[in-house]
């Protein structure tokens, strides 16, 4: 049975957190608890799901602020790319997989916004963190960012199947979830034909 993806947000910020879970085994993965880990914990409790993995798409504080609460309240193991989160128990890299009940989550390393940014591929959907937003992409002018890496990461994402659902790290777009097909039609950043035009658009 496919894994379920529950998108969660809080009035405290525009961040999205996610609860990914197996509806058979009732095992879950909390993604980017942000400033409202209580919402993730309550959502898991409401569904009878045990959080066994805490995963971060990248290491910026607005995404990992709630890590300590999740780790204190559960037996979850922390999964992240060590370039961004050094204390990770499950170091993630390109091609890593995470097992969750009867489902498997695939990891793509998508540097650019940060050196250790990753996205999670789940049942025809991707949790993209700050690499790709609905109608936008992440910043590349921050400490540790690399605009060329971000461009190449987006080019790899473009090659995924068009129906792939996009679950972003922030509520920045006209809708909370889109598809890659929609992004290829409407997102000027992912539509850039070459690196030079992307740099002009992203950095200015």
Helices and strands as residue ranges (DSSP letters): E 4-9, E 16-21, E 27-31, H 37-47, E 50-55, H 61-64, H 67-73, E 77-80, E 90-91, E 97-100, E 103-109, E 118-122, E 125-129, E 132-133, E 136-137, H 147-158, E 165-168, E 177-179, H 180-186, H 195-203
